[in-house]
């Protein structure tokens, strides 16, 4: 990313956030080359803390891309804050309304312009007690199917030490260790050109989430739980003798 292409408010955001992150975190970063320098990409991070957007934004910016996050449209209507978000090229998303299609159009336009669009596929901070990824929503898959843009998983571990959603406690110690790893694009080729049915989108979403979960497992170790539990009525009954 050529720094000269950034507008005033983008530079202002960098000047505000980057020095804080340099002091607050001790960073282990890998895979920045997966983000490339040109062309539209869809970045799908795991969501484990209110602090992880700062961590991922720092990583993406230093990789040479300007992150364009999706945000609730209501936040963009807040005086001053919404105005700054617009100037920083963030993308409002209307949820559950007739304007949701317009939000998709904005995302497609951002990718067509070569943007790095960041979508949290879980839609919210994970509710898994150990902060593993949970079943995702289909927005990233729908966007990938519509544009053909590569989907890059971005696994993070450590932002929960900055703010732990389970205890609502901030960690203010300088140089808190955080790890961010960008993986190879998720292989979604077998769905290329498919009709975006619910089944297709859910299959693509599961592939995205499984790739993200595996990447996170490489960072933190351990065995992740299933993305979801099968409904009781579909479980195979135990055979007793």
NORGI-V829197 format. One record per residue. N is the residue number from 0. PSI is psi in degrees with one decimal (NA if undefined). OMEGA is omega in whole degrees, 0 to 359 (999 if undefined). BURIAL is # if it has 9 or more other ideal C-beta (glycine too) atoms within 8 Angstrom, else .. Layout:
BEGIN
<<N PSI OMEGA BURIAL> <N PSI OMEGA BURIAL>>
END
This chain:
BEGIN
<<0 127.2 177 #> <1 118.4 184 .> <2 -28.3 181 .> <3 -16.7 180 .> <4 -9.8 180 .> <5 140.6 176 #> <6 176.8 183 .> <7 -46.2 185 .> <8 -29.4 174 #> <9 -44.0 177 #> <10 -37.4 178 #> <11 -43.8 179 #> <12 -42.5 178 #> <13 -45.5 181 #> <14 -28.7 181 .> <15 -42.8 190 .> <16 -43.3 188 #> <17 -46.8 180 #> <18 -35.6 178 .> <19 -45.6 182 #> <20 -33.6 179 #> <21 -34.2 179 .> <22 -38.0 189 .> <23 -29.4 188 #> <24 150.8 168 #> <25 113.8 199 .> <26 132.8 167 #> <27 110.3 186 .> <28 137.7 175 #> <29 151.1 172 .> <30 15.0 181 .> <31 -27.8 181 #> <32 -19.7 179 .> <33 -20.0 182 #> <34 -11.4 179 #> <35 -166.6 178 .> <36 -21.8 184 .> <37 160.1 176 .> <38 147.7 181 .> <39 136.7 176 #> <40 152.0 176 #> <41 115.9 181 #> <42 127.5 183 #> <43 98.4 179 #> <44 157.6 165 #> <45 153.9 187 #> <46 103.7 185 #> <47 -2.8 183 #> <48 155.0 173 #> <49 -14.9 180 .> <50 -15.7 188 #> <51 -22.4 172 #> <52 -34.9 177 .> <53 -41.6 181 #> <54 -47.9 181 #> <55 -38.0 179 #> <56 -40.4 178 #> <57 -45.8 179 #> <58 -48.4 184 #> <59 -41.7 179 #> <60 -45.3 181 #> <61 -18.5 175 .> <62 -4.5 177 #> <63 14.1 179 .> <64 153.8 174 #> <65 115.5 183 #> <66 133.4 176 #> <67 102.2 184 #> <68 149.9 170 #> <69 138.8 178 #> <70 153.3 177 #> <71 134.1 183 .> <72 -29.3 181 #> <73 -32.5 179 .> <74 -34.0 181 #> <75 -12.1 178 #> <76 -2.1 177 .> <77 128.7 181 .> <78 142.0 179 .> <79 -57.4 182 .> <80 -48.9 180 .> <81 -39.1 180 #> <82 -42.9 179 .> <83 -41.5 179 #> <84 -42.9 177 #> <85 -44.0 182 #> <86 -24.4 178 #> <87 11.5 174 #> <88 31.3 172 #> <89 163.2 193 #> <90 116.6 177 #> <91 143.0 180 #> <92 122.9 173 #> <93 127.5 181 #> <94 133.5 175 .> <95 25.2 179 .> <96 172.1 179 .> <97 -16.6 180 .> <98 0.5 180 .> <99 -34.9 179 #> <100 -37.1 178 .> <101 -35.9 178 .> <102 -41.6 177 #> <103 -39.8 178 #> <104 -38.6 179 .> <105 -39.2 179 #> <106 -43.3 179 #> <107 -41.7 179 #> <108 -38.9 179 .> <109 -40.8 179 #> <110 -39.7 177 #> <111 -29.3 179 .> <112 5.4 178 .> <113 18.8 184 .> <114 160.6 174 #> <115 95.0 184 #> <116 129.9 182 #> <117 119.5 179 #> <118 124.6 172 #> <119 105.2 187 #> <120 -23.5 178 #> <121 -19.1 178 #> <122 -13.8 181 .> <123 171.5 176 .> <124 135.9 183 #> <125 144.3 177 #> <126 4.9 174 .> <127 132.3 185 #> <128 -28.0 178 .> <129 12.8 173 .> <130 24.8 170 .> <131 157.4 176 #> <132 148.1 176 #> <133 -177.2 182 #> <134 136.2 184 .> <135 166.6 172 #> <136 167.8 194 .> <137 6.1 185 #> <138 -46.0 181 #> <139 -39.7 179 #> <140 -42.4 180 #> <141 -42.2 180 #> <142 -40.8 179 #> <143 -40.2 180 #> <144 -35.0 182 #> <145 -27.7 188 .> <146 -22.7 186 #> <147 7.6 180 .> <148 142.6 178 #> <149 144.8 179 .> <150 118.5 185 #> <151 115.5 176 #> <152 140.6 180 #> <153 105.3 183 #> <154 135.5 180 #> <155 143.0 172 #> <156 128.0 184 #> <157 -33.0 178 #> <158 -23.9 178 #> <159 -17.0 174 #> <160 -22.8 176 #> <161 -42.5 172 #> <162 118.6 182 #> <163 113.4 183 #> <164 -18.6 181 #> <165 -28.8 182 .> <166 -9.8 185 .> <167 30.7 180 .> <168 136.3 174 .> <169 142.9 171 .> <170 108.8 187 #> <171 7.7 180 .> <172 132.7 177 .> <173 153.0 175 .> <174 44.6 174 .> <175 129.0 183 #> <176 129.7 173 #> <177 141.2 179 #> <178 133.2 176 #> <179 128.4 180 #> <180 124.7 173 #> <181 129.4 181 #> <182 176.9 175 #> <183 155.7 179 .> <184 139.6 178 .> <185 133.6 181 #> <186 101.5 179 .> <187 18.2 188 #> <188 -31.9 183 .> <189 -10.9 177 .> <190 5.2 182 #> <191 127.9 179 .> <192 2.1 181 .> <193 154.1 173 .> <194 133.7 184 .> <195 62.3 176 .> <196 165.5 179 .> <197 -41.7 181 .> <198 -44.8 180 .> <199 -46.6 182 #> <200 -37.6 179 #> <201 -37.3 177 #> <202 -44.1 178 #> <203 -42.2 180 #> <204 -42.4 177 #> <205 -39.9 179 #> <206 -41.7 178 #> <207 -47.5 184 #> <208 -35.8 178 #> <209 -38.1 176 #> <210 -42.9 180 #> <211 -42.0 180 #> <212 -42.5 179 #> <213 -38.9 179 .> <214 -42.0 179 #> <215 -38.2 178 #> <216 -35.6 177 #> <217 -32.1 181 .> <218 -51.3 191 #> <219 -11.4 182 .> <220 -179.9 180 .> <221 176.0 181 .> <222 116.6 181 .> <223 152.0 176 .> <224 169.4 175 .> <225 154.5 176 .> <226 -25.5 180 #> <227 162.7 176 .> <228 139.0 176 .> <229 139.7 176 .> <230 145.1 185 .> <231 -37.0 183 .> <232 -14.2 180 .> <233 -7.5 181 .> <234 143.8 178 .> <235 123.3 181 .> <236 146.4 178 .> <237 141.9 179 .> <238 124.7 179 .> <239 149.6 180 .> <240 NA 999 .>>
END
